[in-house]
Structures are given as structure tokens and as C-alpha cells.
Amino acid sequence: EGCNNCCSFCAIPVIRGNLRSRSEAEIILEIKNLIARGIFEINLVGQDLAAFGRDGIPVGKSNHPSYFEGKSPLASLLEKISTIQGDFWIRLLYIHPDHFPLDILPILKSDSRILPYFDIPFQSGDDNVIKLMNRKGSAKSYVKMIQKIREELPDCVIRTTFLTGFPGETESAHKNTCDFLKQIQSDWSGCFDYSR
């Protein structure tokens, strides 16, 4: 619940507050209970699943790509989910592109029950707009990330969203976003108008 990213277009940190992660044990127990009730598909949902387990970490440090010493908390959680017996699917919803934990890819590769479905809200493919949005990545780093995901999981599905009309977005910036979309070849892309 909540979010520490503070993207300049988003009110979620104001509405829902800072990131608050549930414990691994609580999540595992809920999954086991759902499976016992016959539930087949379970969605892990957060404003940013990549932030799972990073509560209390200063935003500047948590946004840094090399923040994790060793395994990311999300990878640790997925490894524990992989030990659960049963016939079920796990779907991951919403992973912020600035700190996508690439260490989850081998886990998805080894357990087909964790779907290679990635919902990554890029919002823009123009470096200046990305910066104005208070994001840390770049179009180039995002393309490289998608290439790595597809290299590891060729059958993956990439879903994303874009925000148009962001203050400061020019025709050239819009074109860069269109070019970015062609480069990443997402399977599904949503587009929303900026609104104050």
C-alpha cells in the first residue's frame, strides 16, 4: 500500500501515504488459504511491486538501480511462493521501471506458475519529460531493460501506459515517445491525457 516514488504527476503518495509492505509470512499464508479454497489465479498488486520490502529506505537510495545488496525483497518473496505446492498462477501487477528487479527473471524462468506478464508504466519515452516526471531512468535504460526481459523470457507479455500532454512535452518529445513505443514493441499500451 502507498508509494515512495513521488512522480510529479501522481497524487497516490498524498492519498495513500508512504509505502507499507505486508510481511512475507502474511502473504504466503494468504496465498495458501486462497489455493485451499480453489482459487487459481492470484495477483500480487502494489503501486510498485519493485518497492516491496523497502519501507523506510530513503527515496534517493531506494531509486538507485544498485540499491539491493544481494537478492531483492520481491525475488525473495517469489522464491518462497515457488515452494508452495499446487496448481495456481501468480500475476505481478505494476512494477515501476526505475528499479525493476532483474533478479526476478530466473525465478519466473524456473517456475511457469509465475506468469511472465509485466505491467510497467513507462509514461513517456522522452528523457526530458521523464526527468520532469521526477523519474530517474531514461528511454535508453528502459529499452535495455525490456531487451533483457525478452532475452530471458521470450514469451513474456509487456503491458504499459503513457501520459500525454504532460507540462513541458513538445511535439519532438511526443515523437520520441512514439519512437520509444516502436522500440519496446509492447503487447498492450494504454494512453491517458494529463490532468491537473
C-alpha positions as CSV (number, residue, x, y, z in Angstrom):
1,E,0.0,0.0,0.0
2,G,1.2,3.5,-0.6
3,C,4.2,4.7,-2.7
4,N,7.5,6.4,-2.1
5,N,8.3,7.2,-5.8
6,C,6.6,10.7,-5.8
7,C,6.3,11.0,-9.6
8,S,5.4,14.6,-10.2
9,F,2.1,13.8,-12.0
10,C,0.8,11.4,-9.3
11,A,-1.3,12.0,-6.2
12,I,-1.1,8.5,-4.8
13,P,1.6,9.2,-2.2
14,V,-0.6,12.1,-0.9
15,I,-3.8,9.9,-1.0
16,R,-2.4,6.6,0.2
17,G,0.8,7.7,2.1
18,N,4.2,6.1,2.2
19,L,5.0,2.6,1.1
20,R,3.8,-0.1,3.6
21,S,4.7,-3.7,2.7
22,R,2.9,-6.6,4.1
23,S,5.1,-9.3,5.6
24,E,6.3,-12.3,3.5
25,A,4.7,-14.7,6.0
26,E,1.3,-12.9,5.8
27,I,1.4,-13.0,2.0
28,I,2.4,-16.7,1.9
29,L,-0.4,-17.6,4.3
30,E,-3.0,-15.8,2.3
31,I,-1.8,-17.5,-0.9
32,K,-2.0,-20.9,0.7
33,N,-5.5,-20.1,2.0
34,L,-6.7,-18.9,-1.4
35,I,-5.3,-22.1,-3.1
36,A,-7.0,-24.3,-0.5
37,R,-10.3,-22.5,-1.4
38,G,-9.8,-23.4,-5.1
39,I,-8.6,-20.0,-6.3
40,F,-6.4,-20.5,-9.4
41,E,-5.0,-17.0,-10.3
42,I,-3.5,-14.8,-7.6
43,N,-2.4,-11.3,-8.3
44,L,0.3,-9.5,-6.4
45,V,-0.7,-5.9,-6.6
46,G,1.1,-2.7,-5.5
47,Q,1.7,0.7,-6.8
48,D,5.2,-0.5,-7.3
49,L,6.0,-4.2,-6.6
50,A,9.7,-3.5,-7.1
51,A,9.5,-1.4,-3.9
52,F,8.2,-4.4,-1.9
53,G,10.1,-4.7,1.4
54,R,11.9,-1.3,1.0
55,D,9.8,0.5,3.7
56,G,11.8,3.2,5.5
57,I,14.6,3.4,2.9
58,P,15.3,7.0,1.8
59,V,13.8,7.7,-1.6
60,G,17.1,8.7,-3.2
61,K,18.8,5.5,-2.2
62,S,15.8,3.3,-3.0
63,N,15.6,4.6,-6.5
64,H,19.2,3.7,-7.3
65,P,19.4,0.6,-9.6
66,S,22.1,-1.0,-7.4
67,Y,20.2,-0.4,-4.2
68,F,19.9,-4.1,-3.3
69,E,22.8,-5.9,-1.7
70,G,22.2,-9.4,-2.9
71,K,18.6,-10.5,-3.6
72,S,15.7,-8.1,-3.9
73,P,12.9,-8.5,-1.4
74,L,10.5,-9.2,-4.3
75,A,12.8,-12.0,-5.6
76,S,12.9,-13.4,-2.0
77,L,9.1,-13.4,-1.9
78,L,8.7,-15.1,-5.3
79,E,11.2,-17.8,-4.3
80,K,9.1,-18.6,-1.2
81,I,5.9,-18.6,-3.3
82,S,7.6,-21.1,-5.7
83,T,7.9,-23.6,-2.8
84,I,4.1,-23.7,-2.4
85,Q,2.6,-26.9,-3.8
86,G,-0.4,-26.7,-6.0
87,D,-1.8,-25.7,-9.4
88,F,-2.1,-21.9,-9.5
89,W,-0.9,-18.8,-11.3
90,I,0.8,-15.7,-9.9
91,R,0.5,-12.5,-11.8
92,L,2.6,-9.4,-11.0
93,L,0.8,-6.1,-11.4
94,Y,2.7,-2.8,-11.6
95,I,6.4,-2.6,-11.5
96,H,8.0,0.9,-11.7
97,P,10.6,1.0,-14.4
98,D,13.2,2.9,-12.5
99,H,14.1,0.0,-10.2
100,F,12.8,-3.2,-11.9
101,P,14.4,-6.1,-10.1
102,L,16.0,-8.1,-12.8
103,D,16.8,-10.8,-10.3
104,I,13.2,-12.0,-10.5
105,L,13.6,-13.2,-14.1
106,P,15.4,-16.5,-13.3
107,I,12.6,-17.3,-10.8
108,L,9.9,-16.8,-13.4
109,K,12.0,-18.8,-15.8
110,S,12.2,-21.7,-13.4
111,D,8.5,-21.7,-12.3
112,S,5.9,-21.4,-15.0
113,R,3.2,-20.7,-12.4
114,I,4.6,-17.2,-12.0
115,L,3.4,-15.6,-15.3
116,P,5.9,-13.7,-17.4
117,Y,3.5,-10.8,-17.5
118,F,4.9,-7.4,-16.8
119,D,2.9,-4.2,-16.3
120,I,5.5,-1.4,-16.4
121,P,4.0,2.1,-16.6
122,F,6.7,4.0,-18.6
123,Q,4.5,7.1,-19.0
124,S,7.0,8.7,-21.5
125,G,9.8,7.8,-23.9
126,D,11.4,11.2,-23.9
127,D,14.3,11.9,-21.5
128,N,13.3,15.5,-20.7
129,V,9.7,14.5,-19.9
130,I,10.9,11.5,-17.9
131,K,13.0,13.9,-15.8
132,L,10.1,16.4,-15.4
133,M,8.0,13.5,-14.2
134,N,10.6,13.0,-11.4
135,R,11.7,9.7,-12.7
136,K,15.3,8.5,-12.6
137,G,15.6,6.4,-15.8
138,S,15.9,7.2,-19.4
139,A,14.4,5.9,-22.7
140,K,17.7,4.1,-23.4
141,S,17.8,2.4,-20.0
142,Y,14.1,1.4,-20.3
143,V,14.7,-0.1,-23.8
144,K,17.7,-2.0,-22.4
145,M,15.6,-3.4,-19.6
146,I,12.9,-4.6,-22.0
147,Q,15.5,-6.2,-24.1
148,K,16.9,-8.1,-21.1
149,I,13.4,-9.2,-20.0
150,R,12.7,-10.5,-23.5
151,E,16.1,-12.2,-23.8
152,E,15.5,-14.1,-20.5
153,L,11.7,-14.7,-21.1
154,P,11.0,-14.7,-24.9
155,D,7.3,-15.5,-24.3
156,C,6.8,-12.6,-21.9
157,V,4.0,-10.1,-22.2
158,I,4.7,-6.4,-21.7
159,R,1.9,-4.0,-20.8
160,T,2.5,-0.3,-20.3
161,T,0.9,3.1,-20.1
162,F,1.8,6.6,-21.3
163,L,0.7,10.0,-20.2
164,T,0.3,12.6,-23.0
165,G,0.2,16.4,-22.7
166,F,2.4,16.5,-19.6
167,P,3.5,20.1,-19.0
168,G,6.7,20.7,-21.0
169,E,6.0,18.0,-23.5
170,T,6.8,19.2,-27.0
171,E,5.9,17.8,-30.4
172,S,9.5,16.5,-30.5
173,A,9.1,14.8,-27.1
174,H,5.8,13.3,-28.3
175,K,7.7,11.9,-31.3
176,N,10.4,10.4,-29.0
177,T,7.7,8.6,-27.1
178,C,6.2,7.2,-30.3
179,D,9.7,6.1,-31.4
180,F,10.2,4.5,-27.9
181,L,6.9,2.6,-28.2
182,K,8.1,1.2,-31.6
183,Q,11.4,0.1,-30.0
184,I,9.9,-1.7,-27.0
185,Q,7.0,-3.3,-29.0
186,S,4.8,-3.7,-26.0
187,D,1.9,-6.2,-26.3
188,W,-0.6,-3.7,-24.9
189,S,-0.3,0.1,-24.3
190,G,-2.7,2.5,-22.7
191,C,-2.6,6.2,-23.2
192,F,-4.0,8.9,-20.9
193,D,-4.3,12.7,-21.1
194,Y,-2.6,14.7,-18.5
195,S,-4.9,16.3,-16.0
196,R,-4.1,18.7,-13.1
